[in-house]
Amino acid sequence: MKSFSLVILFIANLILNITLFSRIAVLGVIFNISIPIIIVLSMSERKGRSAYYGLMMGLMEDILFGNILGIKALSYYLIGYYVYKSQKNKGFDYKIGFIMTILSSLFNGIFTGLAGVVLDKLISFNSLVAYLKYPVFIEIAMNLLVFTIVYLIFKSIDTKRKRKYYM
């Protein structure tokens, strides 16, 4: 993807997270469209830069929202890297992206929760366990919904780009 398009995508993601999605809570869980965007970027990228997209998006979120600088950045970096490595030779497949969204949402919840318990003591271990019992499933469902929408948008853009290239 072009650099300018990525900058616009990252800024739009931050603006949507700050203004709209931070106000919408489904059973106490707030929407976050960063994980589905990172997964779709990692699946569609042909070079190994997708992990750095996650790193940049995570750093921007840590600077604006986070109490501990670098936790979301590391989490998103690892998600982008793993999704890219697992998708490198398989292409832009919806089923694998669906599974990666579930695994990435679980990983992000556990990783950021444990980091909060260990490094900052803002949350207790009991609240982390309570989060993993119920709200994590709501977050996974929301991420799957957002992933499907973002996947369809990127798939249509990718199809148009391929048509333009081959004509």
KEDOTOR-306322 format. One record per residue: residue number from 1; residue in one letter; x, y, z of N, C-alpha, C in turn. Coordinates in steps of 0.02 Angstrom, whole numbers. Layout:
BEGIN
@num->NUM, residuo->A, n_xx->X, n_yy->Y, n_zz->Z, ca_xx->X, ca_yy->Y, ca_zz->Z, c_xx->X, c_yy->Y, c_zz->Z
...
//
This chain:
BEGIN
@num->1, residuo->M, n_xx->42, n_yy->-58, n_zz->0, ca_xx->0, ca_yy->0, ca_zz->0, c_xx->44, c_yy->62, c_zz->0
@num->2, residuo->K, n_xx->22, n_yy->114, n_zz->-30, ca_xx->61, ca_yy->176, ca_zz->-33, c_xx->66, c_yy->208, c_zz->35
@num->3, residuo->S, n_xx->120, n_yy->244, n_zz->47, ca_xx->132, ca_yy->276, ca_zz->111, c_xx->78, c_yy->326, c_zz->129
@num->4, residuo->F, n_xx->57, n_yy->366, n_zz->81, ca_xx->6, ca_yy->416, ca_zz->94, c_xx->-60, c_yy->384, c_zz->114
@num->5, residuo->S, n_xx->-77, n_yy->330, n_zz->81, ca_xx->-139, ca_yy->294, ca_zz->98, c_xx->-136, c_yy->265, c_zz->168
@num->6, residuo->L, n_xx->-77, n_yy->240, n_zz->188, ca_xx->-69, ca_yy->214, ca_zz->256, c_xx->-74, c_yy->268, c_zz->309
@num->7, residuo->V, n_xx->-45, n_yy->325, n_zz->295, ca_xx->-50, ca_yy->381, ca_zz->343, c_xx->-123, c_yy->401, c_zz->351
@num->8, residuo->I, n_xx->-159, n_yy->407, n_zz->296, ca_xx->-230, ca_yy->424, ca_zz->299, c_xx->-268, c_yy->370, c_zz->337
@num->9, residuo->L, n_xx->-253, n_yy->307, n_zz->325, ca_xx->-287, ca_yy->252, ca_zz->360, c_xx->-273, c_yy->254, c_zz->435
@num->10, residuo->F, n_xx->-211, n_yy->266, n_zz->455, ca_xx->-193, ca_yy->269, ca_zz->526, c_xx->-227, c_yy->329, c_zz->560
@num->11, residuo->I, n_xx->-227, n_yy->386, n_zz->526, ca_xx->-259, ca_yy->445, ca_zz->555, c_xx->-335, c_yy->435, c_zz->560
@num->12, residuo->A, n_xx->-365, n_yy->406, n_zz->508, ca_xx->-437, ca_yy->391, ca_zz->511, c_xx->-452, c_yy->342, c_zz->567
@num->13, residuo->N, n_xx->-410, n_yy->293, n_zz->576, ca_xx->-419, ca_yy->245, ca_zz->631, c_xx->-417, c_yy->280, c_zz->698
@num->14, residuo->L, n_xx->-368, n_yy->324, n_zz->708, ca_xx->-364, ca_yy->360, ca_zz->772, c_xx->-423, c_yy->406, c_zz->782
@num->15, residuo->I, n_xx->-443, n_yy->441, n_zz->730, ca_xx->-500, ca_yy->487, ca_zz->737, c_xx->-564, c_yy->448, c_zz->752
@num->16, residuo->L, n_xx->-574, n_yy->392, n_zz->718, ca_xx->-634, ca_yy->352, ca_zz->732, c_xx->-632, c_yy->322, c_zz->803
@num->17, residuo->N, n_xx->-573, n_yy->301, n_zz->824, ca_xx->-567, ca_yy->273, ca_zz->892, c_xx->-579, c_yy->327, c_zz->945
@num->18, residuo->I, n_xx->-553, n_yy->387, n_zz->933, ca_xx->-560, ca_yy->441, ca_zz->982, c_xx->-632, c_yy->468, c_zz->985
@num->19, residuo->T, n_xx->-660, n_yy->481, n_zz->927, ca_xx->-725, ca_yy->516, ca_zz->926, c_xx->-785, c_yy->470, c_zz->928
@num->20, residuo->L, n_xx->-786, n_yy->419, n_zz->888, ca_xx->-847, ca_yy->380, ca_zz->881, c_xx->-845, c_yy->316, c_zz->923
@num->21, residuo->F, n_xx->-795, n_yy->275, n_zz->913, ca_xx->-795, ca_yy->208, ca_zz->944, c_xx->-782, c_yy->210, c_zz->1019
@num->22, residuo->S, n_xx->-749, n_yy->263, n_zz->1044, ca_xx->-739, ca_yy->267, ca_zz->1117, c_xx->-804, c_yy->282, c_zz->1153
@num->23, residuo->R, n_xx->-854, n_yy->307, n_zz->1117, ca_xx->-919, ca_yy->322, ca_zz->1146, c_xx->-968, c_yy->264, c_zz->1142
@num->24, residuo->I, n_xx->-953, n_yy->215, n_zz->1099, ca_xx->-997, ca_yy->158, ca_zz->1090, c_xx->-970, c_yy->100, c_zz->1132
@num->25, residuo->A, n_xx->-1009, n_yy->78, n_zz->1179, ca_xx->-989, ca_yy->21, ca_zz->1221, c_xx->-1044, c_yy->-32, c_zz->1217
@num->26, residuo->V, n_xx->-1024, n_yy->-91, n_zz->1199, ca_xx->-1071, ca_yy->-148, ca_zz->1196, c_xx->-1057, c_yy->-191, c_zz->1257
@num->27, residuo->L, n_xx->-1103, n_yy->-190, n_zz->1304, ca_xx->-1097, ca_yy->-227, ca_zz->1367, c_xx->-1031, c_yy->-212, c_zz->1403
@num->28, residuo->G, n_xx->-1011, n_yy->-149, n_zz->1400, ca_xx->-951, ca_yy->-128, ca_zz->1435, c_xx->-886, c_yy->-134, c_zz->1395
@num->29, residuo->V, n_xx->-890, n_yy->-158, n_zz->1334, ca_xx->-830, ca_yy->-167, ca_zz->1293, c_xx->-831, c_yy->-114, c_zz->1238
@num->30, residuo->I, n_xx->-775, n_yy->-79, n_zz->1229, ca_xx->-770, ca_yy->-25, ca_zz->1180, c_xx->-741, c_yy->-52, c_zz->1115
@num->31, residuo->F, n_xx->-768, n_yy->-30, n_zz->1059, ca_xx->-743, ca_yy->-49, ca_zz->993, c_xx->-670, c_yy->-27, c_zz->985
@num->32, residuo->N, n_xx->-631, n_yy->-69, n_zz->951, ca_xx->-563, ca_yy->-52, ca_zz->932, c_xx->-552, c_yy->-82, c_zz->863
@num->33, residuo->I, n_xx->-544, n_yy->-39, n_zz->813, ca_xx->-538, ca_yy->-65, ca_zz->745, c_xx->-465, c_yy->-75, c_zz->724
@num->34, residuo->S, n_xx->-419, n_yy->-65, n_zz->770, ca_xx->-348, ca_yy->-71, ca_zz->753, c_xx->-328, c_yy->-143, c_zz->737
@num->35, residuo->I, n_xx->-350, n_yy->-190, n_zz->777, ca_xx->-330, ca_yy->-260, ca_zz->766, c_xx->-355, c_yy->-285, c_zz->698
@num->36, residuo->P, n_xx->-419, n_yy->-276, n_zz->680, ca_xx->-439, ca_yy->-299, ca_zz->613, c_xx->-402, c_yy->-264, c_zz->556
@num->37, residuo->I, n_xx->-386, n_yy->-200, n_zz->565, ca_xx->-349, ca_yy->-165, ca_zz->512, c_xx->-278, c_yy->-194, c_zz->506
@num->38, residuo->I, n_xx->-246, n_yy->-207, n_zz->562, ca_xx->-179, ca_yy->-236, ca_zz->560, c_xx->-180, c_yy->-305, c_zz->528
@num->39, residuo->I, n_xx->-230, n_yy->-344, n_zz->543, ca_xx->-235, ca_yy->-411, ca_zz->514, c_xx->-246, c_yy->-407, c_zz->439
@num->40, residuo->V, n_xx->-290, n_yy->-364, n_zz->416, ca_xx->-302, ca_yy->-358, ca_zz->344, c_xx->-241, c_yy->-330, c_zz->309
@num->41, residuo->L, n_xx->-207, n_yy->-281, n_zz->338, ca_xx->-145, ca_yy->-256, ca_zz->308, c_xx->-92, c_yy->-310, c_zz->304
@num->42, residuo->S, n_xx->-86, n_yy->-349, n_zz->357, ca_xx->-36, ca_yy->-403, ca_zz->357, c_xx->-52, c_yy->-457, c_zz->306
@num->43, residuo->M, n_xx->-116, n_yy->-470, n_zz->296, ca_xx->-136, ca_yy->-521, ca_zz->247, c_xx->-126, c_yy->-496, c_zz->176
@num->44, residuo->S, n_xx->-136, n_yy->-432, n_zz->165, ca_xx->-133, ca_yy->-406, ca_zz->96, c_xx->-63, c_yy->-383, c_zz->76
@num->45, residuo->E, n_xx->-18, n_yy->-376, n_zz->124, ca_xx->49, ca_yy->-351, ca_zz->110, c_xx->92, c_yy->-404, c_zz->77
@num->46, residuo->R, n_xx->129, n_yy->-383, n_zz->29, ca_xx->172, ca_yy->-430, ca_zz->-7, c_xx->245, c_yy->-427, c_zz->19
@num->47, residuo->K, n_xx->259, n_yy->-378, n_zz->59, ca_xx->326, ca_yy->-371, ca_zz->89, c_xx->318, c_yy->-374, c_zz->164
@num->48, residuo->G, n_xx->373, n_yy->-381, n_zz->198, ca_xx->372, ca_yy->-391, ca_zz->270, c_xx->363, c_yy->-328, c_zz->312
@num->49, residuo->R, n_xx->333, n_yy->-276, n_zz->285, ca_xx->326, ca_yy->-214, ca_zz->322, c_xx->265, c_yy->-213, c_zz->367
@num->50, residuo->S, n_xx->223, n_yy->-262, n_zz->364, ca_xx->159, ca_yy->-260, ca_zz->400, c_xx->169, c_yy->-259, c_zz->476
@num->51, residuo->A, n_xx->221, n_yy->-289, n_zz->500, ca_xx->234, ca_yy->-287, ca_zz->572, c_xx->248, c_yy->-215, c_zz->594
@num->52, residuo->Y, n_xx->282, n_yy->-177, n_zz->552, ca_xx->297, ca_yy->-108, ca_zz->568, c_xx->234, c_yy->-64, c_zz->565
@num->53, residuo->Y, n_xx->186, n_yy->-82, n_zz->524, ca_xx->122, ca_yy->-47, ca_zz->525, c_xx->89, c_yy->-55, c_zz->593
@num->54, residuo->G, n_xx->90, n_yy->-116, n_zz->619, ca_xx->63, ca_yy->-128, ca_zz->685, c_xx->101, c_yy->-89, c_zz->738
@num->55, residuo->L, n_xx->166, n_yy->-87, n_zz->732, ca_xx->208, ca_yy->-50, ca_zz->780, c_xx->190, c_yy->24, c_zz->780
@num->56, residuo->M, n_xx->182, n_yy->53, n_zz->721, ca_xx->166, ca_yy->125, ca_zz->716, c_xx->96, c_yy->139, c_zz->743
@num->57, residuo->M, n_xx->48, n_yy->96, n_zz->726, ca_xx->-19, ca_yy->106, ca_zz->750, c_xx->-22, c_yy->99, c_zz->827
@num->58, residuo->G, n_xx->14, n_yy->50, n_zz->852, ca_xx->17, ca_yy->40, ca_zz->924, c_xx->50, c_yy->98, c_zz->961
@num->59, residuo->L, n_xx->104, n_yy->125, n_zz->932, ca_xx->137, ca_yy->182, ca_zz->964, c_xx->91, c_yy->243, c_zz->965
@num->60, residuo->M, n_xx->55, n_yy->254, n_zz->911, ca_xx->8, ca_yy->310, ca_zz->910, c_xx->-46, c_yy->301, c_zz->964
@num->61, residuo->E, n_xx->-72, n_yy->240, n_zz->971, ca_xx->-122, ca_yy->227, ca_zz->1022, c_xx->-93, c_yy->232, c_zz->1092
@num->62, residuo->D, n_xx->-32, n_yy->209, n_zz->1102, ca_xx->0, ca_yy->214, ca_zz->1168, c_xx->10, c_yy->287, c_zz->1188
@num->63, residuo->I, n_xx->31, n_yy->327, n_zz->1140, ca_xx->43, ca_yy->398, ca_zz->1155, c_xx->-23, c_yy->433, c_zz->1173
@num->64, residuo->L, n_xx->-76, n_yy->417, n_zz->1137, ca_xx->-139, ca_yy->451, ca_zz->1149, c_xx->-179, c_yy->422, c_zz->1207
@num->65, residuo->F, n_xx->-181, n_yy->355, n_zz->1214, ca_xx->-226, ca_yy->323, ca_zz->1261, c_xx->-192, c_yy->287, c_zz->1318
@num->66, residuo->G, n_xx->-132, n_yy->264, n_zz->1307, ca_xx->-102, ca_yy->216, ca_zz->1353, c_xx->-71, c_yy->246, c_zz->1415
@num->67, residuo->N, n_xx->-68, n_yy->206, n_zz->1467, ca_xx->-33, ca_yy->224, ca_zz->1528, c_xx->40, c_yy->201, c_zz->1526
@num->68, residuo->I, n_xx->52, n_yy->147, n_zz->1489, ca_xx->119, ca_yy->120, ca_zz->1482, c_xx->138, c_yy->124, c_zz->1408
@num->69, residuo->L, n_xx->192, n_yy->160, n_zz->1393, ca_xx->212, ca_yy->170, ca_zz->1324, c_xx->244, c_yy->106, c_zz->1297
@num->70, residuo->G, n_xx->218, n_yy->81, n_zz->1243, ca_xx->248, ca_yy->25, ca_zz->1208, c_xx->212, c_yy->-41, c_zz->1214
@num->71, residuo->I, n_xx->163, n_yy->-47, n_zz->1257, ca_xx->129, ca_yy->-111, ca_zz->1266, c_xx->86, c_yy->-128, c_zz->1205
@num->72, residuo->K, n_xx->43, n_yy->-81, n_zz->1185, ca_xx->2, ca_yy->-93, ca_zz->1125, c_xx->46, c_yy->-98, c_zz->1063
@num->73, residuo->A, n_xx->99, n_yy->-58, n_zz->1061, ca_xx->144, ca_yy->-60, ca_zz->1004, c_xx->176, c_yy->-129, c_zz->997
@num->74, residuo->L, n_xx->199, n_yy->-157, n_zz->1052, ca_xx->228, ca_yy->-224, ca_zz->1049, c_xx->176, c_yy->-276, c_zz->1031
@num->75, residuo->S, n_xx->117, n_yy->-270, n_zz->1060, ca_xx->63, ca_yy->-317, ca_zz->1046, c_xx->44, c_yy->-315, c_zz->972
@num->76, residuo->Y, n_xx->33, n_yy->-255, n_zz->945, ca_xx->14, ca_yy->-248, ca_zz->874, c_xx->71, c_yy->-270, c_zz->828
@num->77, residuo->Y, n_xx->133, n_yy->-256, n_zz->848, ca_xx->191, ca_yy->-278, ca_zz->809, c_xx->191, c_yy->-355, c_zz->803
@num->78, residuo->L, n_xx->183, n_yy->-388, n_zz->860, ca_xx->184, ca_yy->-462, ca_zz->860, c_xx->125, c_yy->-490, c_zz->819
@num->79, residuo->I, n_xx->67, n_yy->-459, n_zz->825, ca_xx->9, ca_yy->-481, ca_zz->786, c_xx->23, c_yy->-473, c_zz->711
@num->80, residuo->G, n_xx->48, n_yy->-414, n_zz->691, ca_xx->63, ca_yy->-403, ca_zz->620, c_xx->116, c_yy->-450, c_zz->594
@num->81, residuo->Y, n_xx->168, n_yy->-463, n_zz->633, ca_xx->221, ca_yy->-507, ca_zz->612, c_xx->196, c_yy->-579, c_zz->605
@num->82, residuo->Y, n_xx->159, n_yy->-603, n_zz->654, ca_xx->135, ca_yy->-672, ca_zz->652, c_xx->85, c_yy->-683, c_zz->596
@num->83, residuo->V, n_xx->40, n_yy->-636, n_zz->586, ca_xx->-10, ca_yy->-643, ca_zz->532, c_xx->25, c_yy->-641, c_zz->465
@num->84, residuo->Y, n_xx->74, n_yy->-597, n_zz->456, ca_xx->111, ca_yy->-594, ca_zz->392, c_xx->148, c_yy->-660, c_zz->380
@num->85, residuo->K, n_xx->183, n_yy->-684, n_zz->431, ca_xx->222, ca_yy->-746, ca_zz->422, c_xx->176, c_yy->-806, c_zz->407
@num->86, residuo->S, n_xx->119, n_yy->-808, n_zz->437, ca_xx->74, ca_yy->-865, ca_zz->425, c_xx->37, c_yy->-858, c_zz->358
@num->87, residuo->Q, n_xx->31, n_yy->-797, n_zz->332, ca_xx->-6, ca_yy->-785, ca_zz->270, c_xx->40, c_yy->-775, c_zz->211
@num->88, residuo->K, n_xx->104, n_yy->-776, n_zz->220, ca_xx->151, ca_yy->-756, ca_zz->168, c_xx->140, c_yy->-792, c_zz->102
@num->89, residuo->N, n_xx->128, n_yy->-856, n_zz->104, ca_xx->120, ca_yy->-895, ca_zz->43, c_xx->48, c_yy->-916, c_zz->28
@num->90, residuo->K, n_xx->2, n_yy->-897, n_zz->72, ca_xx->-67, ca_yy->-920, ca_zz->64, c_xx->-113, c_yy->-871, c_zz->30
@num->91, residuo->G, n_xx->-95, n_yy->-807, n_zz->28, ca_xx->-138, ca_yy->-758, ca_zz->-3, c_xx->-187, c_yy->-726, c_zz->45
@num->92, residuo->F, n_xx->-237, n_yy->-696, n_zz->17, ca_xx->-285, ca_yy->-653, ca_zz->53, c_xx->-347, c_yy->-694, c_zz->67
@num->93, residuo->D, n_xx->-344, n_yy->-740, n_zz->117, ca_xx->-398, ca_yy->-788, ca_zz->129, c_xx->-440, c_yy->-766, c_zz->189
@num->94, residuo->Y, n_xx->-506, n_yy->-766, n_zz->180, ca_xx->-552, ca_yy->-743, ca_zz->232, c_xx->-552, c_yy->-790, c_zz->292
@num->95, residuo->K, n_xx->-553, n_yy->-855, n_zz->280, ca_xx->-558, ca_yy->-903, ca_zz->336, c_xx->-498, c_yy->-898, c_zz->383
@num->96, residuo->I, n_xx->-440, n_yy->-892, n_zz->354, ca_xx->-379, ca_yy->-887, ca_zz->396, c_xx->-379, c_yy->-820, c_zz->432
@num->97, residuo->G, n_xx->-401, n_yy->-767, n_zz->400, ca_xx->-406, ca_yy->-702, ca_zz->433, c_xx->-456, c_yy->-703, c_zz->490
@num->98, residuo->F, n_xx->-510, n_yy->-741, n_zz->482, ca_xx->-561, ca_yy->-748, ca_zz->534, c_xx->-529, c_yy->-780, c_zz->596
@num->99, residuo->I, n_xx->-492, n_yy->-834, n_zz->584, ca_xx->-459, ca_yy->-869, ca_zz->640, c_xx->-405, c_yy->-825, c_zz->671
@num->100, residuo->M, n_xx->-368, n_yy->-789, n_zz->629, ca_xx->-316, ca_yy->-744, ca_zz->655, c_xx->-346, c_yy->-688, c_zz->697
@num->101, residuo->T, n_xx->-405, n_yy->-665, n_zz->678, ca_xx->-438, ca_yy->-612, ca_zz->717, c_xx->-456, c_yy->-638, c_zz->786
@num->102, residuo->I, n_xx->-481, n_yy->-698, n_zz->790, ca_xx->-498, ca_yy->-728, ca_zz->855, c_xx->-435, c_yy->-735, c_zz->898
@num->103, residuo->L, n_xx->-383, n_yy->-764, n_zz->869, ca_xx->-320, ca_yy->-775, ca_zz->906, c_xx->-287, c_yy->-709, c_zz->926
@num->104, residuo->S, n_xx->-288, n_yy->-660, n_zz->880, ca_xx->-257, ca_yy->-596, ca_zz->895, c_xx->-295, c_yy->-557, c_zz->949
@num->105, residuo->S, n_xx->-360, n_yy->-562, n_zz->948, ca_xx->-400, ca_yy->-528, ca_zz->1001, c_xx->-385, c_yy->-559, c_zz->1069
@num->106, residuo->L, n_xx->-382, n_yy->-625, n_zz->1071, ca_xx->-364, ca_yy->-658, ca_zz->1134, c_xx->-294, c_yy->-639, c_zz->1157
@num->107, residuo->F, n_xx->-247, n_yy->-642, n_zz->1111, ca_xx->-178, ca_yy->-625, ca_zz->1127, c_xx->-172, c_yy->-554, c_zz->1152
@num->108, residuo->N, n_xx->-204, n_yy->-507, n_zz->1117, ca_xx->-200, ca_yy->-436, ca_zz->1137, c_xx->-230, c_yy->-426, c_zz->1206
@num->109, residuo->G, n_xx->-287, n_yy->-457, n_zz->1220, ca_xx->-318, ca_yy->-450, ca_zz->1286, c_xx->-275, c_yy->-478, c_zz->1342
@num->110, residuo->I, n_xx->-247, n_yy->-537, n_zz->1331, ca_xx->-205, ca_yy->-568, ca_zz->1382, c_xx->-140, c_yy->-530, c_zz->1390
@num->111, residuo->F, n_xx->-108, n_yy->-512, n_zz->1334, ca_xx->-43, ca_yy->-478, ca_zz->1337, c_xx->-48, c_yy->-410, c_zz->1370
@num->112, residuo->T, n_xx->-95, n_yy->-369, n_zz->1349, ca_xx->-101, ca_yy->-302, ca_zz->1378, c_xx->-125, c_yy->-306, c_zz->1451
@num->113, residuo->G, n_xx->-168, n_yy->-355, n_zz->1465, ca_xx->-190, ca_yy->-364, ca_zz->1534, c_xx->-134, c_yy->-385, c_zz->1581
@num->114, residuo->L, n_xx->-95, n_yy->-434, n_zz->1559, ca_xx->-39, ca_yy->-456, ca_zz->1601, c_xx->14, c_yy->-401, c_zz->1608
@num->115, residuo->A, n_xx->25, n_yy->-364, n_zz->1555, ca_xx->73, ca_yy->-309, ca_zz->1560, c_xx->48, c_yy->-256, c_zz->1608
@num->116, residuo->G, n_xx->-17, n_yy->-243, n_zz->1608, ca_xx->-45, ca_yy->-196, ca_zz->1656, c_xx->-39, c_yy->-220, c_zz->1727
@num->117, residuo->V, n_xx->-48, n_yy->-285, n_zz->1737, ca_xx->-42, ca_yy->-313, ca_zz->1805, c_xx->31, c_yy->-310, c_zz->1828
@num->118, residuo->V, n_xx->76, n_yy->-330, n_zz->1785, ca_xx->147, ca_yy->-335, ca_zz->1804, c_xx->180, c_yy->-267, c_zz->1808
@num->119, residuo->L, n_xx->170, n_yy->-224, n_zz->1759, ca_xx->209, ca_yy->-162, ca_zz->1755, c_xx->177, c_yy->-103, c_zz->1791
@num->120, residuo->D, n_xx->112, n_yy->-97, n_zz->1787, ca_xx->82, ca_yy->-36, ca_zz->1811, c_xx->38, c_yy->-45, c_zz->1872
@num->121, residuo->K, n_xx->17, n_yy->-105, n_zz->1885, ca_xx->-27, ca_yy->-120, ca_zz->1941, c_xx->-93, c_yy->-81, c_zz->1939
@num->122, residuo->L, n_xx->-114, n_yy->-59, n_zz->1878, ca_xx->-177, ca_yy->-23, ca_zz->1872, c_xx->-237, c_yy->-70, c_zz->1879
@num->123, residuo->I, n_xx->-227, n_yy->-131, n_zz->1857, ca_xx->-281, ca_yy->-179, ca_zz->1863, c_xx->-256, c_yy->-238, c_zz->1905
@num->124, residuo->S, n_xx->-302, n_yy->-271, n_zz->1937, ca_xx->-282, ca_yy->-328, ca_zz->1977, c_xx->-287, c_yy->-391, c_zz->1935
@num->125, residuo->F, n_xx->-258, n_yy->-443, n_zz->1959, ca_xx->-260, ca_yy->-507, ca_zz->1925, c_xx->-331, c_yy->-533, c_zz->1922
@num->126, residuo->N, n_xx->-371, n_yy->-519, n_zz->1974, ca_xx->-440, ca_yy->-542, ca_zz->1975, c_xx->-481, c_yy->-507, c_zz->1921
@num->127, residuo->S, n_xx->-469, n_yy->-443, n_zz->1909, ca_xx->-506, ca_yy->-408, ca_zz->1856, c_xx->-485, c_yy->-434, c_zz->1787
@num->128, residuo->L, n_xx->-422, n_yy->-455, n_zz->1780, ca_xx->-400, ca_yy->-485, ca_zz->1717, c_xx->-435, c_yy->-551, c_zz->1705
@num->129, residuo->V, n_xx->-441, n_yy->-592, n_zz->1756, ca_xx->-477, ca_yy->-656, ca_zz->1750, c_xx->-550, c_yy->-644, c_zz->1735
@num->130, residuo->A, n_xx->-580, n_yy->-594, n_zz->1766, ca_xx->-650, ca_yy->-577, ca_zz->1753, c_xx->-659, c_yy->-553, c_zz->1681
@num->131, residuo->Y, n_xx->-610, n_yy->-517, n_zz->1655, ca_xx->-612, ca_yy->-495, ca_zz->1585, c_xx->-609, c_yy->-554, c_zz->1538
@num->132, residuo->L, n_xx->-568, n_yy->-602, n_zz->1554, ca_xx->-560, ca_yy->-660, ca_zz->1510, c_xx->-619, c_yy->-707, c_zz->1513
@num->133, residuo->K, n_xx->-662, n_yy->-701, n_zz->1563, ca_xx->-720, ca_yy->-745, ca_zz->1567, c_xx->-775, c_yy->-724, c_zz->1519
@num->134, residuo->Y, n_xx->-789, n_yy->-659, n_zz->1514, ca_xx->-848, ca_yy->-638, ca_zz->1476, c_xx->-834, c_yy->-583, c_zz->1424
@num->135, residuo->P, n_xx->-806, n_yy->-526, n_zz->1443, ca_xx->-798, ca_yy->-471, ca_zz->1395, c_xx->-753, c_yy->-487, c_zz->1336
@num->136, residuo->V, n_xx->-705, n_yy->-532, n_zz->1345, ca_xx->-661, ca_yy->-548, ca_zz->1289, c_xx->-700, c_yy->-579, c_zz->1231
@num->137, residuo->F, n_xx->-753, n_yy->-615, n_zz->1245, ca_xx->-793, ca_yy->-644, ca_zz->1192, c_xx->-833, c_yy->-591, c_zz->1155
@num->138, residuo->I, n_xx->-855, n_yy->-540, n_zz->1190, ca_xx->-889, ca_yy->-484, ca_zz->1157, c_xx->-839, c_yy->-447, c_zz->1113
@num->139, residuo->E, n_xx->-778, n_yy->-437, n_zz->1138, ca_xx->-727, ca_yy->-403, ca_zz->1098, c_xx->-709, c_yy->-443, c_zz->1036
@num->140, residuo->I, n_xx->-706, n_yy->-509, n_zz->1042, ca_xx->-692, ca_yy->-551, ca_zz->985, c_xx->-748, c_yy->-545, c_zz->933
@num->141, residuo->A, n_xx->-810, n_yy->-546, n_zz->956, ca_xx->-867, ca_yy->-540, ca_zz->910, c_xx->-866, c_yy->-472, c_zz->874
@num->142, residuo->M, n_xx->-851, n_yy->-419, n_zz->910, ca_xx->-847, ca_yy->-353, ca_zz->879, c_xx->-789, c_yy->-350, c_zz->830
@num->143, residuo->N, n_xx->-732, n_yy->-377, n_zz->848, ca_xx->-675, ca_yy->-378, ca_zz->803, c_xx->-689, c_yy->-418, c_zz->740
@num->144, residuo->L, n_xx->-726, n_yy->-474, n_zz->747, ca_xx->-744, ca_yy->-514, ca_zz->688, c_xx->-790, c_yy->-475, c_zz->642
@num->145, residuo->L, n_xx->-836, n_yy->-438, n_zz->671, ca_xx->-881, ca_yy->-396, ca_zz->630, c_xx->-842, c_yy->-343, c_zz->593
@num->146, residuo->V, n_xx->-798, n_yy->-308, n_zz->629, ca_xx->-757, ca_yy->-256, ca_zz->597, c_xx->-709, c_yy->-287, c_zz->546
@num->147, residuo->F, n_xx->-681, n_yy->-345, n_zz->562, ca_xx->-636, ca_yy->-379, ca_zz->515, c_xx->-672, c_yy->-394, c_zz->450
@num->148, residuo->T, n_xx->-733, n_yy->-418, n_zz->454, ca_xx->-771, ca_yy->-435, ca_zz->394, c_xx->-782, c_yy->-373, c_zz->351
@num->149, residuo->I, n_xx->-799, n_yy->-317, n_zz->382, ca_xx->-810, ca_yy->-255, ca_zz->345, c_xx->-745, c_yy->-230, c_zz->313
@num->150, residuo->V, n_xx->-692, n_yy->-228, n_zz->353, ca_xx->-627, ca_yy->-205, ca_zz->327, c_xx->-601, c_yy->-252, c_zz->273
@num->151, residuo->Y, n_xx->-611, n_yy->-317, n_zz->282, ca_xx->-589, ca_yy->-366, ca_zz->233, c_xx->-624, c_yy->-354, c_zz->166
@num->152, residuo->L, n_xx->-689, n_yy->-344, n_zz->168, ca_xx->-727, ca_yy->-332, ca_zz->106, c_xx->-705, c_yy->-268, c_zz->72
@num->153, residuo->I, n_xx->-690, n_yy->-217, n_zz->110, ca_xx->-667, ca_yy->-154, ca_zz->80, c_xx->-599, c_yy->-164, c_zz->47
@num->154, residuo->F, n_xx->-552, n_yy->-196, n_zz->83, ca_xx->-486, ca_yy->-208, ca_zz->55, c_xx->-488, c_yy->-256, c_zz->-4
@num->155, residuo->K, n_xx->-532, n_yy->-306, n_zz->-1, ca_xx->-538, ca_yy->-353, ca_zz->-56, c_xx->-562, c_yy->-318, c_zz->-119
@num->156, residuo->S, n_xx->-610, n_yy->-272, n_zz->-113, ca_xx->-633, ca_yy->-235, ca_zz->-171, c_xx->-579, c_yy->-189, c_zz->-198
@num->157, residuo->I, n_xx->-540, n_yy->-158, n_zz->-154, ca_xx->-485, ca_yy->-115, ca_zz->-176, c_xx->-432, c_yy->-157, c_zz->-211
@num->158, residuo->D, n_xx->-416, n_yy->-215, n_zz->-183, ca_xx->-365, ca_yy->-259, ca_zz->-212, c_xx->-388, c_yy->-285, c_zz->-280
@num->159, residuo->T, n_xx->-452, n_yy->-302, n_zz->-287, ca_xx->-478, ca_yy->-325, ca_zz->-351, c_xx->-475, c_yy->-270, c_zz->-403
@num->160, residuo->K, n_xx->-492, n_yy->-209, n_zz->-385, ca_xx->-489, ca_yy->-153, ca_zz->-432, c_xx->-417, c_yy->-140, c_zz->-453
@num->161, residuo->R, n_xx->-370, n_yy->-145, n_zz->-405, ca_xx->-300, ca_yy->-134, ca_zz->-420, c_xx->-274, c_yy->-187, c_zz->-469
@num->162, residuo->K, n_xx->-294, n_yy->-250, n_zz->-458, ca_xx->-272, ca_yy->-303, ca_zz->-503, c_xx->-301, c_yy->-295, c_zz->-572
@num->163, residuo->R, n_xx->-365, n_yy->-275, n_zz->-576, ca_xx->-396, ca_yy->-264, ca_zz->-641, c_xx->-361, c_yy->-209, c_zz->-679
@num->164, residuo->K, n_xx->-344, n_yy->-155, n_zz->-645, ca_xx->-311, ca_yy->-98, ca_zz->-675, c_xx->-241, c_yy->-119, c_zz->-699
@num->165, residuo->Y, n_xx->-208, n_yy->-161, n_zz->-660, ca_xx->-140, ca_yy->-182, ca_zz->-677, c_xx->-139, c_yy->-226, c_zz->-739
@num->166, residuo->Y, n_xx->-187, n_yy->-271, n_zz->-744, ca_xx->-187, ca_yy->-319, ca_zz->-799, c_xx->-218, c_yy->-292, c_zz->-863
@num->167, residuo->M, n_xx->-252, n_yy->-236, n_zz->-860, ca_xx->-284, ca_yy->-209, ca_zz->-921, c_xx->-238, c_yy->-166, c_zz->-960
//
